[in-house]
Amino acid sequence: MPVLNDVSHVRAAVASILEQDYDGPVEVLIALGPSIDGTGELVADLAARDERVRVLDNEVGSTPAGLNLGIRAAQYPVVVRVDSHSMLPPQYTRVAVATLERTGADNVGGVMAARGETPFERAVALAYSTKVGLGGTKLHIGGPEGPAETVYLGVFRTDALHRVGLFDEDIKRGQDWELNRRLREHGGTVWFTPELSVTYRPRSSLGRLARQMFSTGLWRGELARRFPAANGLRYFVPPAMVVGVGLGLLAGIAGVVQAALGQTPWLLLGFAIPAVYAAFVCAATVRYARGSGAATASRFLVVLPCIHIAWGSGFVLGYLSLAKNIARHTGR
């Protein structure tokens, strides 16, 4: 489990690991990045209380570097990836190992079941689990078990990870998709099963959500540029929306200038594009959030465009080969 400045979630995540009903030896490897919020003290306390918990110093601080640090230190033939925002159900490891043995897959995983506690977090969780939010893939909304392009988190055969060279540390986000691509290229199988449903705690504020989505979109754009043949159409919808709305707003403003100069303001038609998008957000809110209460629905109106705009903007910049330059300055 890579951890960086996440003191509010780590204890629950580690507890969910230690409470697994798996009948076999388990070690918990926490790759601790340079944190300033008390996370270091917390994980040190967890390690002091349970000999199964070991803290590894992740000086680089990135997620893929932390994952690789843990994999190299792992002593058992199965590696269970855990996120500090996730909470594993008690049967998770047992079901995952049984699925590995039954299917012969190199990696198995399931659903990221987002669960929020505040109205804002519930709005984010709702957006994650709808087709208008994060695309409606099986790892967000579920589906029948079988071979998959990628899965949430992942339970891996350790030898398969070493065979393909571990995670690519140059890719700060989306490294799971890229690793699964290599597993499949080497003849392995990535297997999805809805039995593996993991509770995920969404970001708790608009700023944190925007930063997360921008970073995710940035690296998704980089991956789309690197591997053009491996990308579905759904990845290009948010960036197309961002470009379209941006051009529409510019055209509309130019139309206002035309009107002020006494010219025919035909460029005002540009405002139709953001108007159509705003109508789409409102319709999506009515469709998906109407039964969630006024507090959650009102926040869904803000959360949905935040996800689209931040992710889409990041994708455009990543596709233009700017991911590494931006990450160098932001750490993401």
Buried (B, 14 or more C-beta within 10 A) or exposed (E): BBBBBBBBBBBBBBEBBBEBEBEEEEBBBBBBBEBEEEBBEBBBEBBEEEEBBBBBEBEBBBBBBBBBBBBEEBEEEBBBBBBBBBBBBEBBBBBBBBBBEEBEBBBBBBBBBBBBEBBBBBBBBBBBBBEBBBBEBBBBBBBEBEEBBBBBBBBBBBEBBEBBEBBBBBBBBBBBBBBBBBBBEEEBBBBBBBBBBBBBBBBBEBEEBBBBBBBBBBBBBBBBBBEEEBBEEEBBBBBEBBBBBBEBBEBBBBBBEBBEEEEEBEBBEBBEBBEEBEEBBEEBBEEBBEEBEEEBBBBBBBBBBBBBBBBBBBBBBBBEEBBBEBBEEEEB
